[in-house]
Amino acid sequence: MCGIAGILYFNDKIAEQPILKKMNSVMAHRGPDAEGIYCEGQIGLCHRRLSVIDLSVSANQPYFDNSNRYVIVFNGEVYNYQTIKQQIESYSFKTSGDTETLVAAYAQWGVSCVSSLKGMFAFAIWDRQTKELFLVRDRMGVKPLYYYIDDEKLIFASEIRTILSTGLVPQKLNQKAVYEYLSYQSVSFPGSIVENVLQLDAGAWMKVKDGKIQIEKYWNCWDTEDKHDYTDARSIKNEIRDLLGQSVQRRLVSDVPVGAFLSGGIDSSVVVGLMAEMGGIRPSTFNISFGEKEFDESVYAEMVAKKFNTDHTRIQLSPDVMLHDLEDALSALDTPSGDGVNTYVVSKAIKNAGITVALSGVGGDELFAGYPIFGQFKKVHALTRVWNHSAHMRNLVASCIPGRLSNRQSRIRQMLRTPKADIEYIYPLLRQLITPEQVKEITALHITGGTALSDNLKKYSGQLHKLPVLSQVSAAEYMGYTQHTLLKDTDQMSMAVALEVREPFFDTDLVQYVLGIPDQYKQPVYPKSLLVESVKPLLPDEIVFRKKQGFVFPWKKWMRNELRTFCSVHLNRLAQRGFIKSKSLINYWERFLKGDDSIRWMDIWVFIVLEYWLEKNGIE
């Protein structure tokens, strides 16, 4: 796990060492173990290394293949690199890691090598002979890759702030992205919060030569050539168990200690249980606990830790600790997010305990229908035939809903007015944080057209509709909340403290198999019943049948008490910006403070995070 960056000029301009050094410095947190710069003519590549596999200096980057023709900077892990290595002919390897395997695979097979890679990665390879740059991002979008391009240059990096540090990119706020951020607490492909800084899509590659750009999508989560037999429940569960076991085992490959997040929920408990079975070692596990009993899950985490004999650490979090770490956590955000502070706190604790790699249970809810959104969409989708013939009646009902709306009422009114009960129309409404009516009330943003999320769902609606109904939601989650909030938060907050996080539930073999499972097998009888029964008797009943809490801090209480001044200061500063309606925002905050339950803590928090990020990064 590392940080990568680079500049490619399309004219005769030479890549400058001082700019490259500054880029490397800005992303130092991503790789404290080593740094390197390659600078030759029009191209400059930067790398910061977090050493995980082959800790020797010979594996430092930028790395050249044996012919000296190709040079690579690589962020992430290729879990099946040993298998790929065995298939590469007539190449004498000097290192034992995945970086050299990756550049050797590209030298032998070119672009087609990406179809063989299993892992999380973003990398750049420069062909010194043809003067061609190749950029690629992993299938699920676990590792980020941003870029800026104009008539004379391409700048790319693992983080937006690295691109901004060059001083070559206008630091202008992307107002359409702000609208999307307020709607979904993140910004979807292809844009970012900064105007003209773009994201390379998950499962895509880019070639750049002579100023010409070619971008290809090489993978989607619904792509599969295998036709599985889903007619037998027992064989389905056995296959899930095998694929999960393989996924965990792949992610245990490391030359440094490996730990795990353990919330005490189903997903993290499954991962820890399989680690204990597959690894042959005693796992180190970590749990966040709170004084507020309604948020504390530590008793369940300790139950799982005892069952699997883990070396368990319980981290007590109080408002004082939170206040102490809050600004560090917010400063670590490379792009605004309403949810990332949670991950920062637990990542920091794990890193301080001497762990460099940690497994996480994130992704289990998306794959095994663990969120309420799955049931909600299935109910709406069941009305498809009625929906298509009831537009007049639905619009009439929507018009009867009163003027000033709560978040829930506003979403219901939007839903009644949607033309179809299909995933591309309903999912964005179910995932909506702040509704368009509320955004219009608080901001002066004038946005035409749909959000990037809705546009992407419509683009792939034909493929989505071929999936089982519950799997349509899973695929939409991967394109929306999962990729752009969950995975982005995990990357930026764990890498802020130089911790590598691996997510077994995002293994592409597992994902493709589970997305094909018919709803009759996946529909939960109890929370994530298909997952639980696939790994039986791994989990104790006390874990399976307890009330789901989720990893959530007691923000509502803190924001009205210990964090009240912090929140007020940043909301008042945000209120002075031109795209905000000052009185409306402050009124919104005051209503929250007075206990108006129609305003959730997250509805306020996204504004606070936005202002903090804008100030920190000097964005106008």
Phi and psi in degrees as a GROMACS rama.xvg file:
@    title "Ramachandran Plot"
@    xaxis  label "Phi"
@    yaxis  label "Psi"
@TYPE xy
-154.338  -167.241  CYS-2
-127.769  138.156  GLY-3
-127.27  154.75  ILE-4
-163.505  165.451  ALA-5
-176.674  164.308  GLY-6
-132.273  134.534  ILE-7
-128.03  119.478  LEU-8
-91.5177  143.973  TYR-9
-93.6715  -11.8679  PHE-10
-107.782  -154.861  ASN-11
-87.7696  5.90647  ASP-12
-68.0266  143.745  LYS-13
-95.5171  135.777  ILE-14
-62.8994  132.619  ALA-15
-100.26  128.568  GLU-16
-56.5494  -45.3342  GLN-17
-58.4024  -38.8818  PRO-18
-67.437  -42.3014  ILE-19
-64.2895  -39.2153  LEU-20
-63.8191  -38.9475  LYS-21
-65.7603  -41.6156  LYS-22
-59.7236  -43.5583  MET-23
-64.8489  -37.78  ASN-24
-65.2793  -40.6358  SER-25
-65.0132  -29.4411  VAL-26
-106.445  26.1129  MET-27
-58.645  -33.0332  ALA-28
-62.0032  -25.3946  HIS-29
-74.8687  -21.3377  ARG-30
-155.563  85.8017  GLY-31
-81.1264  -5.39086  PRO-32
-86.3957  -27.0237  ASP-33
-165.909  157.628  ALA-34
-139.944  152.608  GLU-35
-154.811  152.014  GLY-36
-135.644  135.022  ILE-37
-116.666  127.016  TYR-38
-138.425  116.331  CYS-39
-148.668  106.502  GLU-40
63.3174  -122.886  GLY-41
-79.5956  -10.2656  GLN-42
-113.237  140.327  ILE-43
-138.2  131.228  GLY-44
-123.638  140.605  LEU-45
-123.39  151.884  CYS-46
-150.143  136.078  HIS-47
-118.047  132.776  ARG-48
-111.687  130.338  ARG-49
-106.954  107.813  LEU-50
-76.0687  121.886  SER-51
-127.823  -45.2015  VAL-52
-121.912  133.2  ILE-53
53.8572  87.2358  ASP-54
-79.1492  0.1686  LEU-55
-72.4161  157.584  SER-56
-67.9796  -20.1609  VAL-57
-67.317  -16.4047  SER-58
-96.9984  4.52459  ALA-59
-63.0394  157.962  ASN-60
-122.576  162.777  GLN-61
-58.5857  146.105  PRO-62
-121.209  135.117  TYR-63
-102.514  143.99  PHE-64
-74.1507  176.304  ASP-65
-60.7172  -32.4836  ASN-66
-80.0661  -11.5363  SER-67
69.329  10.5306  ASN-68
-82.8953  -37.8187  ARG-69
-111.17  138.285  TYR-70
-128.276  135.888  VAL-71
-124.301  145.052  ILE-72
-123.484  133.378  VAL-73
-139.561  131.489  PHE-74
-120.31  122.149  ASN-75
126.93  -158.532  GLY-76
-140.065  137.1  GLU-77
-105.769  107.498  VAL-78
-71.3531  -28.0324  TYR-79
-101.272  28.7272  ASN-80
-64.173  -29.7887  TYR-81
-65.6142  -39.1948  GLN-82
-65.7606  -43.9711  THR-83
-63.5037  -40.7599  ILE-84
-56.6777  -40.1452  LYS-85
-67.5563  -20.8741  GLN-86
-91.3033  -8.25502  GLN-87
-88.7786  119.32  ILE-88
-92.5664  151.62  GLU-89
53.9936  43.8214  SER-90
-134.182  128.002  TYR-91
-97.5913  108.959  SER-92
-80.116  137.535  PHE-93
-102.23  -18.5481  LYS-94
-124.719  171.723  THR-95
-111.32  11.9795  SER-96
-102.877  -174.758  GLY-97
-86.3592  -18.5788  ASP-98
-63.5881  -50.4647  THR-99
-64.6852  -37.9595  GLU-100
-59.7646  -39.5936  THR-101
-66.1718  -47.9927  LEU-102
-69.9471  -32.0427  VAL-103
-68.9968  -37.2614  ALA-104
-64.7581  -40.6301  ALA-105
-66.8527  -39.5306  TYR-106
-62.0068  -33.9106  ALA-107
-87.075  -41.0789  GLN-108
-114.414  -9.30441  TRP-109
68.8647  -148.284  GLY-110
-56.9904  -32.9177  VAL-111
-62.7774  -13.4025  SER-112
-62.3291  -26.1475  CYS-113
-64.7784  -25.374  VAL-114
-69.1008  -15.6274  SER-115
-95.9548  -9.36947  SER-116
-83.6568  129.791  LEU-117
-117.867  117.404  LYS-118
160.98  -163.202  GLY-119
-123.944  125.032  MET-120
-164.989  155.962  PHE-121
-143.707  130.112  ALA-122
-147.344  161.649  PHE-123
-130.104  134.396  ALA-124
-125.452  128.129  ILE-125
-105.005  125.772  TRP-126
-92.2024  107.284  ASP-127
-69.1692  -20.5472  ARG-128
-83.0908  -48.4925  GLN-129
-93.2861  -6.92245  THR-130
59.3142  46.6893  LYS-131
-119.618  135.198  GLU-132
-105.703  132.945  LEU-133
-119.081  123.141  PHE-134
-119.188  141.457  LEU-135
-148.093  151.908  VAL-136
-128.721  145.746  ARG-137
-63.7525  165.454  ASP-138
-62.4005  -41.3961  ARG-139
-90.9523  -7.32177  MET-140
76.6095  30.9422  GLY-141
-67.6606  -41.5343  VAL-142
-101.386  133.922  LYS-143
-83.2736  157.406  PRO-144
-154.259  113.776  LEU-145
-109.193  154.89  TYR-146
-151.665  156.68  TYR-147
-129.851  137.133  TYR-148
-139.297  137.144  ILE-149
-137.559  -164.423  ASP-150
-66.6947  -21.7474  ASP-151
-115.432  -9.4109  GLU-152
-160.335  160.507  LYS-153
-122.529  131.121  LEU-154
-121.209  131.74  ILE-155
-133.105  157.855  PHE-156
-169.711  164.588  ALA-157
-71.8835  -20.5619  SER-158
-136.58  149.612  GLU-159
-62.7003  -42.7417  ILE-160
-64.2333  -25.7274  ARG-161
-67.3645  -40.2621  THR-162
-65.1623  -43.7994  ILE-163
-65.3124  -29.3699  LEU-164
-64.721  -17.8509  SER-165
-69.016  -22.9575  THR-166
73.3941  8.83785  GLY-167
-103.016  1.82635  LEU-168
-123.402  127.726  VAL-169
-58.4076  128.697  PRO-170
-90.1564  71.0417  GLN-171
-113.984  133.154  LYS-172
-68.8803  134.425  LEU-173
-89.2302  101.192  ASN-174
-66.7887  -31.8199  GLN-175
-64.8269  -36.8151  LYS-176
-68.8293  -34.1697  ALA-177
-61.3736  -43.1771  VAL-178
-59.1962  -43.7982  TYR-179
-67.2485  -40.0996  GLU-180
-60.5276  -45.1824  TYR-181
-66.8224  -28.5855  LEU-182
-77.6646  -38.2609  SER-183
-130.839  9.12971  TYR-184
59.8532  15.9758  GLN-185
-161.632  173.192  SER-186
-118.717  126.06  VAL-187
-83.5361  159.241  SER-188
-51.8771  141.475  PHE-189
-101.177  -5.20642  PRO-190
-88.0932  -175.945  GLY-191
-145.139  179.855  SER-192
-68.2803  -17.1971  ILE-193
-103.369  131.207  VAL-194
-55.7542  128.075  GLU-195
72.4723  3.73976  ASN-196
-94.4925  121.864  VAL-197
-112.959  162.733  LEU-198
-106.974  133.417  GLN-199
-72.7206  132.981  LEU-200
-67.1602  153.564  ASP-201
-60.4837  142.674  ALA-202
64.9623  33.7767  GLY-203
-133.577  155.057  ALA-204
-128.842  160.282  TRP-205
-134.447  136.672  MET-206
-116.339  136.865  LYS-207
-129.046  123.28  VAL-208
-150.621  130.163  LYS-209
53.108  36.5987  ASP-210
78.7497  -1.06956  GLY-211
-100.211  137.88  LYS-212
-117.444  134.821  ILE-213
-123.334  124.736  GLN-214
-120.665  130.742  ILE-215
-129.976  140.034  GLU-216
-91.6995  116.194  LYS-217
-99.7942  -7.30107  TYR-218
-160.063  140.784  TRP-219
-127.662  154.105  ASN-220
-64.0121  -21.9845  CYS-221
-92.0474  -2.08044  TRP-222
-74.0001  127.194  ASP-223
-160.405  138.482  THR-224
-96.3476  -16.1832  GLU-225
-81.6989  134.832  ASP-226
-105.9  99.2513  LYS-227
-81.683  155.115  HIS-228
-94.3719  111.58  ASP-229
-107.804  31.2033  TYR-230
-94.476  -8.6119  THR-231
-125.05  119.922  ASP-232
-61.4264  -40.6733  ALA-233
-65.1898  -43.0609  ARG-234
-67.4148  -32.8625  SER-235
-61.9492  -47.0693  ILE-236
-65.7434  -39.0266  LYS-237
-63.347  -40.5451  ASN-238
-65.9356  -41.3581  GLU-239
-60.7858  -44.422  ILE-240
-60.9728  -43.7015  ARG-241
-64.747  -45.2809  ASP-242
-65.8196  -38.9348  LEU-243
-65.0291  -42.9054  LEU-244
-60.9182  -44.6549  GLY-245
-61.7288  -40.8089  GLN-246
-62.4315  -47.04  SER-247
-64.267  -43.203  VAL-248
-61.6864  -40.9592  GLN-249
-57.7421  -38.3167  ARG-250
-86.6651  4.10522  ARG-251
-94.1479  -6.86642  LEU-252
-70.1234  116.538  VAL-253
-168.706  149.417  SER-254
-100.961  11.177  ASP-255
-131.375  164.576  VAL-256
-59.6997  142.914  PRO-257
-117.358  127.44  VAL-258
-117.35  -163.637  GLY-259
-155.305  143.794  ALA-260
-72.9582  135.049  PHE-261
-135.858  100.789  LEU-262
-83.0545  -23.5974  SER-263
96.8054  1.20001  GLY-264
-85.5419  178.163  GLY-265
-61.8943  -49.2388  ILE-266
-64.9567  -51.6691  ASP-267
-66.4047  -32.2301  SER-268
-67.7884  -38.0959  SER-269
-61.9055  -46.0775  VAL-270
-61.4113  -45.3609  VAL-271
-65.0637  -41.5572  VAL-272
-61.0426  -42.7931  GLY-273
-70.9678  -32.8742  LEU-274
-60.0534  -44.4667  MET-275
-63.4005  -37.2911  ALA-276
-73.9367  -44.2139  GLU-277
-85.3449  -34.0387  MET-278
-80.218  -27.1744  GLY-279
71.0232  13.4113  GLY-280
-132.399  167.677  ILE-281
-84.2311  112.433  ARG-282
-68.7323  148.994  PRO-283
-96.5386  125.939  SER-284
-123.282  154.935  THR-285
-138.745  138.184  PHE-286
-137.554  139.729  ASN-287
-92.5984  131.171  ILE-288
-123.848  156.645  SER-289
-127.133  154.969  PHE-290
-70.203  -29.842  GLY-291
-75.873  111.028  GLU-292
-59.8336  -32.2464  LYS-293
-69.39  -13.2998  GLU-294
-109.365  -8.03444  PHE-295
-88.9067  125.902  ASP-296
-116.686  12.9149  GLU-297
-63.0508  -31.4256  SER-298
-62.73  -35.8602  VAL-299
-74.3991  -38.5745  TYR-300
-61.8588  -40.8733  ALA-301
-68.0853  -31.213  GLU-302
-64.2832  -44.6924  MET-303
-67.4974  -42.0605  VAL-304
-59.7241  -40.3986  ALA-305
-66.9567  -42.4997  LYS-306
-60.2884  -40.4922  LYS-307
-102.56  9.89804  PHE-308
54.3017  49.4814  ASN-309
-87.118  160.979  THR-310
-86.3446  94.6543  ASP-311
-100.277  137.379  HIS-312
-121.985  124.757  THR-313
-101.361  125.437  ARG-314
-108.315  108.665  ILE-315
-78.8709  125.144  GLN-316
-115.5  121.614  LEU-317
-112.483  164.425  SER-318
-55.5838  -34.3354  PRO-319
-62.4491  -43.8893  ASP-320
-64.7486  -40.9361  VAL-321
-62.564  -45.2052  MET-322
-61.1124  -38.4168  LEU-323
-64.8862  -39.1392  HIS-324
-94.6792  -11.1787  ASP-325
-58.9993  -48.8189  LEU-326
-68.2155  -33.7836  GLU-327
-62.6063  -41.9947  ASP-328
-64.6683  -46.5397  ALA-329
-66.0859  -35.2699  LEU-330
-67.3879  -24.417  SER-331
-75.6885  -16.0405  ALA-332
-67.3371  119.638  LEU-333
-80.9069  -23.7895  ASP-334
-145.08  145.088  THR-335
-58.1943  141.065  PRO-336
-151.67  140.373  SER-337
-81.6288  -5.90988  GLY-338
-127.711  -0.816623  ASP-339
-78.8267  -19.0771  GLY-340
-60.2432  -36.9646  VAL-341
-52.7433  -49.8107  ASN-342
-66.6082  -35.3718  THR-343
-61.5882  -46.4111  TYR-344
-62.5209  -47.3656  VAL-345
-72.7455  -33.768  VAL-346
-63.6108  -42.1628  SER-347
-62.5716  -42.2295  LYS-348
-64.8906  -40.1635  ALA-349
-66.0234  -43.6507  ILE-350
-63.7978  -40.942  LYS-351
-64.4813  -21.1095  ASN-352
-85.6625  3.57175  ALA-353
92.7319  12.5951  GLY-354
-96.4121  136.944  ILE-355
-107.89  -25.5047  THR-356
-127.895  134.036  VAL-357
-136.576  139.072  ALA-358
-90.752  146.281  LEU-359
-128.524  149.372  SER-360
-87.2355  7.83068  GLY-361
-60.4796  138.638  VAL-362
108.604  -17.063  GLY-363
-65.584  -39.2835  GLY-364
-63.4481  -41.5511  ASP-365
-65.1383  -36.2806  GLU-366
-84.6196  -33.2031  LEU-367
-115.713  30.8898  PHE-368
57.0331  48.7542  ALA-369
-89.9144  -11.1868  GLY-370
-96.7431  152.416  TYR-371
-57.7474  -26.9222  PRO-372
-57.832  -28.8147  ILE-373
-65.6452  -48.7295  PHE-374
-66.1744  -37.1157  GLY-375
-62.601  -45.6477  GLN-376
-67.4359  -38.516  PHE-377
-62.3966  -37.2262  LYS-378
-65.7722  -43.1645  LYS-379
-67.3377  -43.8333  VAL-380
-61.8738  -30.3707  HIS-381
-64.6996  -16.2261  ALA-382
-94.6452  13.2141  LEU-383
-51.9116  -48.8548  THR-384
-63.6404  -43.01  ARG-385
-65.9807  -40.8914  VAL-386
-57.3007  -44.3132  TRP-387
-67.1312  -15.2666  ASN-388
-120.198  18.5138  HIS-389
-130.461  25.4163  SER-390
-58.8535  -42.9317  ALA-391
-62.442  -47.2745  HIS-392
-65.1358  -41.6931  MET-393
-64.314  -42.3261  ARG-394
-64.5135  -34.7567  ASN-395
-65.7932  -45.5292  LEU-396
-63.3884  -42.0459  VAL-397
-61.5891  -39.1774  ALA-398
-69.4393  -18.0621  SER-399
-85.6889  -11.9187  CYS-400
-72.7148  131.512  ILE-401
-61.9291  164.585  PRO-402
-54.3916  -77.6761  GLY-403
-75.2154  118.536  ARG-404
-110.943  151.321  LEU-405
-75.4502  169.63  SER-406
-57.2658  -44.8299  ASN-407
-65.2422  -44.5535  ARG-408
-63.786  -39.2781  GLN-409
-63.9397  -41.1231  SER-410
-68.1221  -37.1024  ARG-411
-62.5089  -42.8188  ILE-412
-63.7539  -42.9003  ARG-413
-59.8649  -43.0228  GLN-414
-64.3667  -40.1895  MET-415
-62.0526  -25.4407  LEU-416
-95.9129  -0.138897  ARG-417
-73.4781  143.701  THR-418
-69.1914  -28.9761  PRO-419
-140.483  157.061  LYS-420
-94.1561  41.7618  ALA-421
-100.043  162.943  ASP-422
-57.9629  -38.098  ILE-423
-69.6019  -19.2049  GLU-424
-98.5215  -38.8337  TYR-425
-85.4519  -40.012  ILE-426
-56.4863  -47.1385  TYR-427
-59.4992  -29.2138  PRO-428
-76.4705  -38.7806  LEU-429
-68.5207  -29.4425  LEU-430
-92.8991  -1.57117  ARG-431
-66.1797  134.178  GLN-432
-90.7853  -65.9155  LEU-433
-109.34  129.362  ILE-434
-77.4861  159.982  THR-435
-54.6701  -37.0177  PRO-436
-64.8362  -38.5941  GLU-437
-72.3311  -39.0274  GLN-438
-61.2077  -42.0463  VAL-439
-64.9133  -34.4244  LYS-440
-68.6602  -34.9646  GLU-441
-99.5686  -25.3668  ILE-442
-121.305  167.25  THR-443
-106.63  21.5492  ALA-444
-67.6007  129.881  LEU-445
-116.101  95.0181  HIS-446
-112.359  128.237  ILE-447
-104.265  152.018  THR-448
80.7149  -178.904  GLY-449
-86.3288  175.96  GLY-450
-77.9465  163.907  THR-451
-61.0096  -36.5235  ALA-452
-60.6625  -50.7424  LEU-453
-65.7236  -36.2243  SER-454
-62.9994  -42.7124  ASP-455
-66.9794  -39.1984  ASN-456
-64.2156  -40.2827  LEU-457
-67.7217  -37.0487  LYS-458
-58.999  -38.3598  LYS-459
-107.7  19.0065  TYR-460
-59.9651  -35.9818  SER-461
-60.0139  -43.1083  GLY-462
-71.9438  -38.3463  GLN-463
-62.829  -40.2048  LEU-464
-66.3864  -18.2423  HIS-465
-79.511  -13.9204  LYS-466
-82.7609  157.931  LEU-467
-56.1567  155.699  PRO-468
-58.1075  -47.7075  VAL-469
-64.59  -34.1743  LEU-470
-72.617  -25.5069  SER-471
-60.3841  -39.6937  GLN-472
-67.3571  -42.3523  VAL-473
-58.1375  -46.5937  SER-474
-64.1998  -40.6699  ALA-475
-64.0545  -37.9302  ALA-476
-61.0022  -42.7865  GLU-477
-62.6722  -35.5514  TYR-478
-78.9031  -18.9506  MET-479
-117.187  -105.633  GLY-480
-54.8225  -43.6559  TYR-481
-63.2615  -52.3769  THR-482
-71.1977  -42.6877  GLN-483
-95.7634  -12.8415  HIS-484
-116.275  -60.4484  THR-485
-62.9193  -54.3128  LEU-486
-70.9549  -37.2399  LEU-487
-64.7971  -42.8355  LYS-488
-62.4065  -43.7426  ASP-489
-60.2617  -43.804  THR-490
-66.2893  -54.5893  ASP-491
-68.8033  -33.1203  GLN-492
-82.688  -33.7154  MET-493
-74.8987  -39.8271  SER-494
-71.2519  -19.5089  MET-495
-61.2811  -25.9161  ALA-496
-115.607  16.8892  VAL-497
58.9818  46.9896  ALA-498
-114.978  131.598  LEU-499
-93.1836  124.241  GLU-500
-109.665  131.694  VAL-501
-117.204  138.157  ARG-502
-119.765  96.2514  GLU-503
-58.8183  -28.8688  PRO-504
-74.0505  -7.62234  PHE-505
-101.809  19.0707  PHE-506
-66.4524  127.68  ASP-507
-68.2512  -31.2247  THR-508
-63.265  -43.8167  ASP-509
-65.3481  -46.1477  LEU-510
-59.605  -48.7676  VAL-511
-63.433  -37.6939  GLN-512
-66.6686  -48.5391  TYR-513
-67.9561  -33.039  VAL-514
-64.3711  -22.5387  LEU-515
-86.7179  -8.36664  GLY-516
-71.389  128.085  ILE-517
-60.8349  152.374  PRO-518
-59.0375  -30.0265  ASP-519
-60.3549  -26.2449  GLN-520
-94.7285  -30.5406  TYR-521
-89.9665  -24.1546  LYS-522
-54.5514  119.277  GLN-523
-66.1955  126.454  PRO-524
-81.4309  -35.3733  VAL-525
-141.594  171.47  TYR-526
-50.0617  119.6  PRO-527
49.4485  46.3522  LYS-528
-61.0932  -35.4834  SER-529
-63.7183  -42.7249  LEU-530
-63.5109  -48.1129  LEU-531
-60.0255  -45.4959  VAL-532
-72.6675  -23.5063  GLU-533
-71.7443  -26.9518  SER-534
-107.724  6.08867  VAL-535
-52.8176  142.015  LYS-536
-98.6576  42.6373  PRO-537
-61.76  -43.6246  LEU-538
-102.438  140.028  LEU-539
-71.0266  151.692  PRO-540
-59.8091  -31.8212  ASP-541
-61.3177  -28.5876  GLU-542
-81.2742  -42.0335  ILE-543
-68.0728  -41.5121  VAL-544
-105.979  12.7289  PHE-545
-80.2093  164.571  ARG-546
-69.0749  131.032  LYS-547
-70.7513  129.593  LYS-548
-111.303  -43.2011  GLN-549
82.5506  158.474  GLY-550
-85.6745  85.2464  PHE-551
-128.694  131.694  VAL-552
-78.6776  156.276  PHE-553
-76.3159  61.0809  PRO-554
-61.6046  -42.8054  TRP-555
-56.4868  -45.2248  LYS-556
-67.1112  -46.2996  LYS-557
-62.6799  -42.6511  TRP-558
-66.202  -27.0991  MET-559
-88.5797  -6.57889  ARG-560
-131.189  -93.3244  ASN-561
-61.0916  -32.7588  GLU-562
-100.546  8.66107  LEU-563
-60.2457  -46.2272  ARG-564
-65.4339  -44.5663  THR-565
-56.3693  -46.531  PHE-566
-64.8896  -45.0621  CYS-567
-60.5548  -43.4961  SER-568
-58.9036  -47.6093  VAL-569
-74.605  -32.4272  HIS-570
-68.1495  -37.7924  LEU-571
-67.8109  -34.0485  ASN-572
-69.5914  -42.702  ARG-573
-62.1921  -35.4057  LEU-574
-61.7374  -18.4909  ALA-575
-86.1338  -7.70495  GLN-576
-79.4421  149.871  ARG-577
-64.195  -26.3042  GLY-578
-90.6568  4.9935  PHE-579
-110.842  138.603  ILE-580
-87.61  103.307  LYS-581
-53.5142  -54.753  SER-582
-62.7145  -37.6884  LYS-583
-65.907  -42.0398  SER-584
-65.5577  -46.6052  LEU-585
-64.8285  -37.9521  ILE-586
-63.0025  -39.6578  ASN-587
-59.1454  -45.2763  TYR-588
-64.9055  -43.7377  TRP-589
-65.2102  -37.4963  GLU-590
-63.5698  -40.3802  ARG-591
-61.8076  -45.3937  PHE-592
-62.5146  -31.6949  LEU-593
-82.3963  1.00639  LYS-594
95.5284  17.4923  GLY-595
-67.5853  105.389  ASP-596
-74.778  -6.19852  ASP-597
-76.0811  -12.503  SER-598
-109.555  112.108  ILE-599
-82.614  158.292  ARG-600
-58.6525  -36.8379  TRP-601
-66.6365  -31.1897  MET-602
-60.7823  -29.068  ASP-603
-90.197  -42.1043  ILE-604
-60.4781  -36.4648  TRP-605
-61.4288  -32.7393  VAL-606
-69.6746  -40.4477  PHE-607
-63.7251  -46.2516  ILE-608
-63.0902  -41.0566  VAL-609
-58.8655  -47.3924  LEU-610
-64.4319  -42.5082  GLU-611
-59.3577  -44.509  TYR-612
-66.404  -41.9121  TRP-613
-61.4738  -43.868  LEU-614
-64.2817  -45.7794  GLU-615
-61.3466  -35.3392  LYS-616
-104.523  4.27233  ASN-617
63.3539  34.1156  GLY-618
-90.6942  131.312  ILE-619
